[in-house]
């Protein structure tokens, strides 16, 4: 149906045309916004607080996160990536597990439309862990290089399947026992059921190679998220995940399931 008063993209003829001159309907051009501020407050139930093989205990976790992302466009297909985020995990019952995690990252994202829209990413990440919300009380820090490649397959305007690999290489840490390299492959699916409602599902296999004690873990992880965007800046989500981990040292085998929700605020500039 043609909007009233419009014919072939132009204003319909009117007896007053001679008074107001020639007219044309203009479409709003979406402007790229490289700066994003984000606040979110996930709350979820976890079945295995300590990620142990036996004697599992469950708890409720509140994990507020604040983040800022800056992704300026360098060329048509090359973007810089600078971001910082702080997330604090508060356990409802087992407060000794409370911790904070700070990440600061810098890198590049490169898109190759000629190779089926292949996405290549490379970045440096600094991660710092602290006791609960005492941000000055650090117990671990790590410097790593992250490289990834992702190949998207779009079936329609509403559906996409993505296949990707990630490598996270630790190049320095202040404690060697938890230091590790991660090698991951994943398959993701997303669908927009409406303009406001999106479902995402991801399956991952991750090999974790620890720098000490000859430990290697292999984890299979599935997760699903349903997000409803109430406004351009406010959304609510239902979140769930399950992980099974096998280690060459049996004491580190575990299963864990998480289910909950989140409220997120986001502003772009």
C-alpha positions as CSV (number, residue, x, y, z in Angstrom):
1,X,0.0,0.0,0.0
2,X,1.4,3.5,-0.9
3,X,1.4,6.0,1.9
4,X,-1.2,8.7,1.5
5,X,0.2,11.7,-0.4
6,X,3.1,9.8,-2.0
7,X,3.4,8.6,-5.6
8,X,6.5,6.8,-6.8
9,X,8.6,8.1,-4.0
10,X,7.6,11.7,-4.5
11,X,4.9,13.9,-3.0
12,X,1.6,13.6,-4.8
13,X,0.6,16.4,-7.1
14,X,-1.2,19.3,-5.3
15,X,-2.8,22.5,-6.4
16,X,-0.3,24.3,-4.2
17,X,2.8,22.9,-5.9
18,X,3.6,26.2,-7.6
19,X,3.9,27.8,-4.1
20,X,6.1,25.3,-2.4
21,X,8.3,24.1,-5.2
22,X,9.6,20.6,-6.1
23,X,9.5,18.0,-3.3
24,X,11.0,14.5,-2.7
25,X,10.6,12.0,0.1
26,X,13.9,11.6,1.9
27,X,14.9,8.4,3.9
28,X,16.7,8.7,7.2
29,X,20.3,7.3,6.8
30,X,21.5,5.3,9.8
31,X,24.8,6.7,11.1
32,X,27.4,4.4,12.5
33,X,27.8,4.8,16.3
34,X,31.2,3.5,17.5
35,X,30.8,4.2,21.3
36,X,28.6,2.0,23.5
37,X,27.9,2.2,27.2
38,X,26.3,-0.9,28.8
39,X,25.0,-1.7,32.3
40,X,23.5,-5.2,33.0
41,X,22.4,-7.2,36.0
42,X,22.2,-10.9,35.5
43,X,20.8,-13.1,38.2
44,X,20.9,-16.9,37.9
45,X,20.8,-20.2,39.7
46,X,24.0,-22.3,39.4
47,X,24.0,-26.1,40.3
48,X,27.7,-26.4,41.1
49,X,29.3,-23.4,42.8
50,X,32.8,-24.8,43.2
51,X,32.9,-26.7,39.9
52,X,33.6,-29.9,41.7
53,X,33.3,-33.6,40.7
54,X,31.4,-34.5,43.9
55,X,29.7,-32.8,46.8
56,X,28.2,-30.2,44.5
57,X,26.4,-27.3,46.2
58,X,24.0,-24.8,44.4
59,X,23.5,-21.1,44.9
60,X,22.0,-18.0,43.4
61,X,24.4,-15.5,41.8
62,X,23.9,-11.8,41.1
63,X,26.6,-10.6,38.6
64,X,26.2,-6.9,37.8
65,X,28.5,-5.7,34.9
66,X,29.4,-2.3,33.6
67,X,31.2,-1.9,30.2
68,X,32.3,0.6,27.6
69,X,33.1,-0.3,24.0
70,X,34.7,1.9,21.4
71,X,34.9,0.5,17.9
72,X,35.9,3.3,15.4
73,X,35.9,2.5,11.7
74,X,39.4,2.7,10.2
75,X,38.4,1.6,6.7
76,X,35.2,0.2,5.1
77,X,36.1,-3.3,6.5
78,X,38.6,-2.6,9.3
79,X,37.6,-1.5,12.8
80,X,39.5,-0.9,16.0
81,X,38.2,-2.4,19.2
82,X,38.8,-0.8,22.6
83,X,36.8,-1.9,25.6
84,X,36.8,-2.2,29.4
85,X,34.3,-4.1,31.6
86,X,34.0,-4.9,35.3
87,X,31.8,-7.7,36.5
88,X,31.3,-8.7,40.2
89,X,29.8,-12.1,41.2
90,X,27.9,-12.1,44.4
91,X,26.8,-15.5,45.8
92,X,23.6,-15.6,47.8
93,X,24.9,-18.2,50.4
94,X,28.5,-19.0,49.8
95,X,30.0,-15.6,50.1
96,X,33.6,-16.9,50.1
97,X,33.3,-17.4,46.4
98,X,32.5,-13.7,45.7
99,X,34.9,-12.2,43.2
100,X,35.3,-9.4,40.7
101,X,36.7,-9.6,37.1
102,X,38.1,-6.7,35.1
103,X,38.9,-7.0,31.4
104,X,40.6,-4.3,29.3
105,X,41.0,-5.2,25.6
106,X,42.5,-3.6,22.5
107,X,42.5,-5.0,19.0
108,X,41.2,-5.0,15.4
109,X,38.2,-6.5,13.6
110,X,38.6,-7.2,9.9
111,X,35.7,-8.1,7.6
112,X,36.2,-9.9,4.3
113,X,33.0,-9.7,2.2
114,X,34.7,-11.5,-0.7
115,X,35.2,-14.6,1.5
116,X,31.6,-15.2,2.5
117,X,31.7,-12.3,5.0
118,X,34.5,-13.9,7.0
119,X,35.3,-12.0,10.2
120,X,38.9,-12.0,11.6
121,X,39.7,-10.6,15.1
122,X,42.9,-10.1,17.0
123,X,43.3,-8.4,20.4
124,X,45.2,-8.1,23.6
125,X,43.3,-8.8,26.8
126,X,44.3,-7.9,30.4
127,X,42.3,-9.7,33.0
128,X,42.4,-9.0,36.7
129,X,40.5,-10.9,39.4
130,X,39.8,-9.5,42.8
131,X,38.1,-10.6,46.1
132,X,34.4,-9.8,46.0
133,X,34.0,-6.0,45.4
134,X,37.3,-5.0,47.0
135,X,38.8,-3.8,43.7
136,X,42.2,-3.2,45.2
137,X,42.5,-6.8,46.6
138,X,43.8,-8.7,43.6
139,X,44.5,-12.4,43.6
140,X,45.2,-13.1,39.9
141,X,46.1,-11.2,36.8
142,X,46.7,-12.4,33.2
143,X,47.9,-11.0,29.9
144,X,46.7,-12.8,26.8
145,X,46.5,-12.6,23.0
146,X,43.2,-13.6,21.5
147,X,42.7,-14.6,17.8
148,X,39.4,-15.7,16.2
149,X,37.8,-16.3,12.9
150,X,34.0,-16.5,12.3
151,X,32.1,-17.5,9.2
152,X,28.4,-16.4,9.1
153,X,25.7,-18.1,7.0
154,X,22.6,-15.9,6.7
155,X,19.5,-17.9,5.6
156,X,17.2,-14.9,5.6
157,X,17.0,-11.4,7.1
158,X,15.9,-13.1,10.4
159,X,18.2,-16.1,10.7
160,X,21.9,-16.7,10.8
161,X,24.2,-19.6,11.5
162,X,27.8,-18.9,12.6
163,X,30.9,-21.2,12.7
164,X,34.0,-20.0,14.5
165,X,37.3,-20.8,16.2
166,X,39.0,-18.9,19.1
167,X,42.5,-19.1,20.5
168,X,43.4,-17.4,23.8
169,X,47.1,-17.6,24.6
170,X,48.4,-16.5,28.0
171,X,51.7,-14.6,27.5
172,X,52.1,-13.7,31.2
173,X,50.5,-14.1,34.6
174,X,51.4,-13.3,38.2
175,X,50.4,-16.9,39.4
176,X,51.3,-19.9,37.3
177,X,48.9,-22.5,38.7
178,X,45.7,-21.2,37.1
179,X,47.4,-19.9,34.0
180,X,46.2,-21.6,30.8
181,X,45.7,-21.4,27.0
182,X,42.2,-22.0,25.6
183,X,41.4,-23.4,22.1
184,X,37.8,-23.3,21.1
185,X,35.4,-24.1,18.3
186,X,31.8,-23.1,18.3
187,X,28.5,-23.2,16.3
188,X,25.9,-20.4,16.9
189,X,22.4,-19.8,15.7
190,X,20.3,-16.7,16.0
191,X,16.8,-15.9,14.9
192,X,14.8,-12.7,15.1
193,X,11.2,-13.8,15.8
194,X,10.0,-10.2,15.7
195,X,11.8,-6.9,15.5
196,X,12.1,-6.9,19.3
197,X,12.4,-10.6,20.2
198,X,15.6,-12.6,19.5
199,X,16.8,-16.1,20.4
200,X,20.5,-17.1,20.4
201,X,21.9,-20.6,20.9
202,X,25.6,-21.6,21.0
203,X,27.4,-24.9,21.3
204,X,31.1,-24.8,22.2
205,X,34.0,-27.3,22.6
206,X,37.0,-25.8,24.5
207,X,40.4,-27.4,25.3
208,X,42.1,-25.8,28.2
209,X,45.8,-26.4,28.4
210,X,47.3,-25.4,31.8
211,X,50.9,-24.2,32.0
212,X,51.7,-26.3,35.1
213,X,51.1,-29.8,36.4
214,X,50.4,-31.2,32.9
215,X,46.6,-30.6,33.3
216,X,44.4,-30.5,30.2
217,X,40.6,-30.1,30.4
218,X,38.0,-30.4,27.5
219,X,34.7,-28.7,28.1
220,X,31.4,-29.0,26.1
221,X,29.1,-26.1,26.7
222,X,25.7,-25.3,25.3
223,X,23.9,-22.0,26.0
224,X,20.7,-20.3,25.0
225,X,19.4,-16.7,25.4
226,X,16.1,-15.2,24.6
227,X,16.1,-11.4,24.6
228,X,13.2,-8.9,24.3
229,X,14.1,-5.3,23.5
230,X,11.6,-3.0,25.3
231,X,13.2,0.1,23.9
232,X,16.3,1.1,22.0
233,X,18.2,1.2,25.3
234,X,16.4,-1.3,27.5
235,X,16.2,-5.1,27.2
236,X,15.3,-8.2,29.3
237,X,16.7,-11.7,28.7
238,X,16.2,-15.3,29.9
239,X,19.6,-17.1,30.0
240,X,20.6,-20.7,30.4
241,X,23.7,-22.9,30.0
242,X,25.1,-26.3,30.7
243,X,28.7,-27.4,30.8
244,X,30.4,-30.8,31.0
245,X,34.1,-30.8,31.6
246,X,36.5,-33.8,31.3
247,X,40.1,-33.5,32.6
248,X,43.1,-35.7,32.4
249,X,43.2,-35.3,36.2
250,X,39.8,-36.8,37.3
251,X,39.5,-34.5,40.3
252,X,38.7,-31.6,37.9
253,X,35.8,-33.3,36.1
254,X,32.5,-31.6,36.7
255,X,29.0,-30.7,35.4
256,X,27.2,-27.4,36.0
257,X,23.9,-25.9,34.9
258,X,22.9,-22.3,35.1
259,X,19.5,-20.7,34.5
260,X,18.2,-17.2,35.1
261,X,17.6,-13.7,33.6
262,X,19.1,-10.3,33.0
263,X,18.1,-6.7,32.6
264,X,20.4,-4.5,30.4
265,X,20.7,-0.8,29.6
266,X,22.7,0.2,26.6
267,X,23.4,3.6,25.0
268,X,25.2,4.2,21.7
269,X,26.8,7.4,20.4
